Amino acid sequence: MQTSSQQLYDELFDYARNLPKINTHCHQLPKKEFYGLDLDALLQNTYINWIGIPWDQSAFSQSSLLEKIRLNSFFVWFQRSLFDLYHTDEALSASTWSAWQERIRTAYQDASHPEKILTGQCGYRKCILDAYWRPGSNNDSPALFAPTFRVNSFFFGFSIDAGDHDGNNPYALYPRDFILDLDEYVAWLRSTILFHKAAGCVALKLPIAYDRGLDFCEVNEEKAFQAFSRLTADSPPQSSYTEKTSFPLNSPTTSATKPLPGAHVEDIKIFQDYLFFQLCRIAAEAGLPLQIHTGMGQGFRTNALQLKEAIQEFPETRFVLLHCSYPWIEDMSLLVTSYPNVYPDLSWVPLISTKAATTLLHELIERSTMDRICWGCDTWTPEESYGSLLAFCHVLASTLITKSTDGYLSVQEAYQFIDRVLSINPDQLYRPAHIK
């Protein structure tokens, strides 16, 4: 008896959803941030908040919000997640808003509610956590979270008054005397990375696309030393940077570092370019994959092809290109074909545009090798993480069923591909990742 297309879709979708999996990229909030969570707080910690439409407690405001975002991909998958997790098909509306407030508030009275979703409904056996508020953190839950170490702050350590888009400066995160020598500064970066690797970090993360372009060029030492010397000339010998105490909000209104008085934009780029190439070298030496945010960010020179020079220069460095350069997804076809050290990670893409993610996956199946493709939810909350998973399961099932129907791959190969992307590939890529 021949399996119908719908039946095969359902089987592939359910297989992907229920498979024990490794989530390669998330920002899951610490447990204390979930205390007293309700619908409003939940929405504020989803990508729906990035759409830029404010709302308040009034029915008019809620109706206006929902009318505008009803077909937005962020909202569609978030609402589908709520339907599954809270066992109801009651659509979000101004009239049901208070009921959803109470439903979610009641659920979060159980402190184990977030982890039940992540390990139960999502089926994560491990999540690689990018805690930008505390780089290298595992949210005090090592059984579930393996940390990636975010190194972005080091690209702004040319001054104690500089900071990245999260407001982070390395002297605030890791207090010590201010460094005037570039060799010593690179040694500090290396020792900090090795310290965090020993503490359990399984990768490095660089989201600098929110601060500047990815157009890194190799810089000779003399030029880099001169630029660093000029940038640090007016800084005091002791750091006066104070540690942040507030938790950073989930907001797209990030701002790149502004040039400091007397500091040349060219010098900052020279320093950062030089440091990036040093980082690529350190990543290879430490055996840690380098996760890089590609595509959306500042949106100017943030496409993945900007990294071609470094990818070619460091064949031993494993470059994990998060978000697959969306919306410039064509970049991935060239990079994955030409460079076996490029690992496409589809995190976030199915949430941004499910159609684009489907197009991308078709190309990756045809252009990449089967052992390099991964996926992560890239979310803050369990509800949106599950929504992100639903979106990717849909992308997987719809893409693979088309490939199967066209005779490009067999049904057995479709199942093997799901195993690869959601379990085998990340397990191999992030070893030793304490993933068991």
C-alpha positions in Angstrom: 0.0 0.0 0.0 1.5 3.3 -1.1 1.9 6.0 1.6 0.0 9.2 0.8 1.9 12.5 0.7 0.0 13.8 3.8 0.7 10.6 5.7 4.4 10.7 4.9 4.5 14.4 5.9 2.9 13.6 9.2 5.3 10.7 9.9 8.4 12.8 9.0 7.1 15.7 11.1 6.3 13.6 14.1 9.6 11.7 13.8 11.6 15.0 13.9 9.5 16.4 16.7 9.9 13.4 18.9 13.5 12.6 18.2 15.9 13.1 21.1 17.9 16.1 19.8 20.6 18.6 20.4 19.6 22.2 20.1 22.7 24.0 18.9 21.8 27.6 19.7 19.5 29.1 22.4 19.3 32.1 24.8 17.1 30.4 27.4 16.5 32.7 30.3 17.7 31.8 33.8 15.1 30.3 36.1 14.6 33.4 38.2 13.5 35.4 35.1 10.5 33.1 34.7 9.1 33.9 38.1 5.5 35.4 37.7 5.6 35.1 33.9 2.4 35.8 32.1 1.3 36.4 28.5 2.6 40.0 28.3 6.0 39.0 29.7 6.2 36.0 27.5 5.5 38.1 24.4 8.1 40.6 25.4 10.7 37.9 25.4 9.8 36.6 21.9 10.7 37.8 18.4 7.2 39.3 18.3 8.7 42.1 20.4 11.1 42.7 17.5 8.4 43.5 15.1 8.2 46.9 16.7 4.5 47.3 17.5 3.9 48.4 21.1 0.9 47.2 23.1 -0.6 47.8 26.5 -3.4 46.3 28.7 -6.3 47.9 26.7 -8.4 45.7 24.4 -7.9 48.2 21.6 -4.2 47.9 21.8 -4.2 44.1 21.9 -6.6 43.9 19.0 -4.5 46.3 17.0 -1.3 44.3 17.7 -2.9 41.0 16.7 -4.5 42.4 13.6 -1.1 43.6 12.3 1.0 40.5 13.2 -1.5 37.7 12.7 0.2 36.4 9.6 3.8 37.2 10.6 5.9 34.0 10.9 7.1 34.9 14.4 3.4 35.0 15.6 2.1 32.0 13.6 4.6 29.6 15.1 4.3 31.1 18.6 0.5 30.6 18.6 0.8 27.1 17.3 3.2 26.4 20.1 0.7 27.7 22.6 -2.1 25.5 21.2 0.0 22.4 21.6 1.5 23.2 25.0 -1.7 24.4 26.6 -4.0 21.9 24.9 -6.4 24.3 23.5 -7.2 25.9 20.1 -8.5 29.1 21.6 -6.9 31.8 19.3 -5.2 34.8 20.9 -7.5 37.8 20.7 -8.4 40.8 22.9 -11.4 38.8 24.3 -9.2 35.7 25.2 -6.2 37.8 26.4 -7.0 37.6 30.1 -7.7 33.8 29.9 -4.3 33.3 28.3 -2.7 35.5 30.9 -4.1 33.3 33.7 -3.3 30.1 31.8 0.4 31.0 31.4 0.7 32.5 34.9 -0.7 29.3 36.5 1.6 27.1 34.5 4.7 29.1 35.6 3.8 28.7 39.3 5.4 25.3 38.7 9.2 26.0 38.7 9.8 22.9 36.6 7.4 24.1 33.8 10.2 25.5 31.5 12.3 22.4 31.7 9.3 20.1 31.2 8.7 21.8 27.9 12.4 21.8 26.8 13.0 18.1 27.7 9.5 16.8 27.2 7.7 18.4 24.3 10.8 19.6 22.6 12.8 16.5 23.3 16.1 18.3 23.9 18.8 16.2 25.5 21.2 19.1 25.4 20.9 22.8 24.5 24.0 24.9 23.6 23.4 28.1 25.6 24.6 31.6 24.5 24.1 33.5 27.8 25.0 37.0 26.6 24.2 38.4 30.1 26.8 36.0 31.7 29.1 34.6 29.0 29.9 30.9 29.5 27.0 30.3 31.9 25.0 27.0 31.8 22.1 28.6 33.8 23.2 26.4 36.7 21.7 23.4 34.8 24.6 21.5 33.4 22.5 18.4 32.6 20.5 20.4 30.0 22.7 23.3 29.0 26.2 23.2 27.5 27.5 26.8 27.2 29.1 28.5 24.3 31.5 31.3 25.3 30.5 34.7 23.8 33.7 36.6 23.0 32.2 39.7 21.5 33.2 42.0 24.4 36.9 41.5 23.6 36.5 43.3 20.3 35.7 46.4 22.4 38.5 46.2 25.0 40.5 49.0 23.3 38.9 51.3 25.9 37.2 50.9 29.3 34.5 53.2 27.9 33.6 51.1 24.9 31.0 48.3 24.8 29.3 46.0 22.3 25.5 46.0 21.5 24.8 44.3 24.8 26.8 46.9 26.7 29.6 44.4 27.5 33.2 45.3 27.9 35.8 42.7 28.8 37.2 44.7 31.7 33.7 44.7 33.3 33.2 41.0 32.7 36.7 39.9 33.8 38.2 42.7 35.9 41.9 43.3 35.7 44.4 46.1 34.9 44.1 47.8 31.6 46.3 46.3 28.8 48.4 48.5 26.6 50.3 45.8 24.7 48.5 44.0 21.9 50.4 40.7 22.4 49.4 40.7 26.0 45.8 41.5 25.0 45.6 38.5 22.6 47.2 36.3 25.3 44.4 37.5 27.7 41.8 36.5 25.1 43.4 33.1 24.7 43.7 32.4 28.4 40.1 33.4 29.0 38.9 31.1 26.2 40.9 28.2 27.6 39.6 28.8 31.1 36.0 28.7 29.9 36.8 25.6 27.8 38.1 23.9 30.9 34.9 25.0 32.7 32.7 23.2 30.1 32.2 25.6 27.2 31.9 23.7 23.9 32.1 26.5 21.4 32.9 30.2 20.9 30.2 32.7 19.8 30.7 35.9 17.9 27.6 38.1 17.3 29.6 41.1 16.1 27.3 41.5 13.1 25.1 43.6 15.4 28.0 46.0 15.8 29.8 46.1 12.5 30.2 44.3 9.2 31.8 40.8 8.8 34.3 42.2 6.3 37.4 41.1 8.3 40.7 41.5 6.4 44.0 40.2 7.5 46.2 42.9 9.0 50.0 42.8 9.5 51.2 43.0 13.0 52.9 46.4 12.8 49.8 48.1 11.5 47.7 46.4 14.2 50.1 47.3 17.0 50.1 51.0 15.9 46.3 51.1 15.8 46.0 49.5 19.2 48.6 51.9 20.6 46.6 54.9 19.3 43.3 53.6 20.6 44.7 52.8 24.1 46.8 56.0 24.5 44.3 58.0 26.5 43.0 55.1 28.7 43.9 55.0 32.4 46.3 52.2 33.7 43.6 50.9 36.0 40.1 49.8 34.9 37.2 51.8 36.4 34.6 49.8 34.5 31.9 48.5 36.9 30.1 45.2 36.5 26.5 45.4 35.3 23.8 44.4 37.7 20.7 44.7 35.5 19.5 41.9 33.2 19.6 42.9 29.6 16.3 43.1 27.9 15.3 41.2 24.8 15.1 44.1 22.3 16.1 44.7 18.7 17.0 48.3 19.5 20.7 47.6 19.7 23.3 50.2 18.9 26.8 49.6 17.7 29.7 51.2 19.6 30.2 54.8 18.6 33.8 55.9 17.9 35.4 57.3 21.0 36.5 61.0 21.1 39.9 61.1 19.3 39.7 57.5 18.2 39.7 56.8 14.5 37.1 54.5 13.0 39.9 53.0 10.9 41.9 52.1 14.0 39.0 50.3 15.5 38.5 48.3 12.4 42.2 47.4 12.1 42.3 46.3 15.7 39.1 44.2 15.3 40.2 42.7 12.0 43.5 41.6 13.6 41.8 40.2 16.7 39.3 38.2 14.5 42.1 36.4 12.7 43.7 35.7 16.1 40.4 34.4 17.3 40.1 32.0 14.4 43.6 30.7 15.2 42.8 30.3 18.9 39.5 28.4 18.0 41.5 25.9 16.0 44.1 25.5 18.6 41.5 25.0 21.3 39.5 22.6 19.2 36.3 24.8 19.6 33.8 25.5 16.9 33.4 29.2 16.2 29.7 30.2 16.0 29.3 33.4 14.0 26.1 35.4 13.6 25.6 35.9 9.9 23.0 37.7 7.9 20.7 39.9 9.9 22.2 42.3 12.4 23.3 45.7 11.2 22.4 44.5 7.8 25.4 46.0 6.0 28.3 43.7 5.0 26.9 41.1 7.4 26.4 38.4 4.8 28.4 35.2 5.2 30.5 35.6 2.1 32.3 38.5 3.9 34.0 35.7 5.9 35.5 34.0 2.9 39.1 35.2 3.5 39.2 33.9 7.0 37.5 30.7 6.2 40.0 30.0 3.5 43.0 31.1 5.7 42.0 28.8 8.6 41.0 25.4 7.2 41.3 23.8 10.7 38.8 26.2 12.2 35.2 25.0 12.2 33.1 28.0 11.2 29.5 27.5 12.3 27.5 30.1 10.3 24.4 30.7 12.4 21.3 31.7 10.5 22.9 30.7 7.2 23.4 34.4 6.2 19.6 35.1 5.9 18.4 36.9 3.9 21.5 36.3 1.7 21.1 32.6 1.8 22.7 32.1 -1.6 26.1 32.7 0.1 25.8 29.3 1.7 25.8 27.4 -1.6 29.2 28.8 -2.5 30.7 28.4 1.0 29.6 24.9 1.8 30.7 23.6 -1.6 34.1 25.2 -1.5 35.0 24.9 2.2 34.5 21.7 4.2 35.2 23.7 7.4 31.9 25.6 7.0 28.9 24.3 9.0 25.5 25.8 8.1 23.3 26.2 11.1 19.6 27.0 10.3 18.8 28.4 13.7 16.3 31.3 13.5 15.6 31.0 9.8 12.4 28.9 10.0 11.0 31.5 12.5 11.9 34.5 10.3 10.6 33.0 7.0 9.5 29.5 6.8 9.5 29.7 3.0 13.1 30.9 2.9 14.1 28.1 5.2 12.5 25.6 2.9 14.4 27.0 -0.1 17.6 27.0 1.9 17.2 23.4 3.0 16.6 22.3 -0.6 19.9 23.9 -1.6 21.9 22.6 1.4 20.8 19.1 0.7 22.0 19.5 -2.9 25.2 21.4 -2.1 26.4 20.6 1.4 27.6 17.3 2.7 25.2 15.5 5.0 27.4 15.7 8.1 27.6 19.5 8.6 24.0 20.8 8.7 22.6 21.7 12.2 19.7 23.6 13.8 19.0 25.5 17.0 15.9 27.3 18.3 17.6 30.7 19.0 15.0 31.7 21.5 14.6 32.9 25.1 11.5 31.0 26.3 10.4 27.4 26.2 7.2 28.3 24.4 9.0 30.1 21.5 11.6 27.3 21.5 8.9 24.8 20.9 7.4 27.1 18.2 10.8 27.3 16.6 11.0 23.5 16.6 7.6 23.2 15.0 8.6 25.5 12.3 11.8 23.5 11.6 9.9 20.2 11.7 7.6 21.6 9.1 10.5 22.7 6.9 12.2 19.3 7.3 9.0 17.4 6.5 7.9 19.5 3.5 11.3 19.7 2.0 12.1 16.0 2.4 8.7 14.9 1.1 9.3 17.0 -2.1 12.7 15.5 -2.5 11.3 12.0 -2.0 8.4 12.5 -4.4 10.8 13.9 -7.0 12.9 10.7 -6.6 15.9 12.8 -5.3 16.2 10.7 -2.1 14.4 7.7 -0.6 12.2 7.7 2.4 14.9 5.9 4.3 17.4 8.6 3.4 14.9 11.3 4.6 14.8 9.7 8.0 18.6 9.4 8.1 18.9 13.1 7.2 16.7 14.1 10.1 18.8 11.9 12.4 21.9 13.7 11.1 20.7 17.3 11.5 19.0 17.0 14.9 21.3 14.6 16.7 24.3 13.1 15.0 25.9 16.2 13.5 25.7 18.4 16.6 26.9 15.6 18.7 30.0 15.2 16.6 30.6 18.9 16.0 30.5 20.0 19.7 32.6 17.2 21.2 34.0 17.2 23.8 30.6 18.8 24.7 29.7 16.7 27.7 26.7 15.7 25.6 25.6 12.2 26.6 
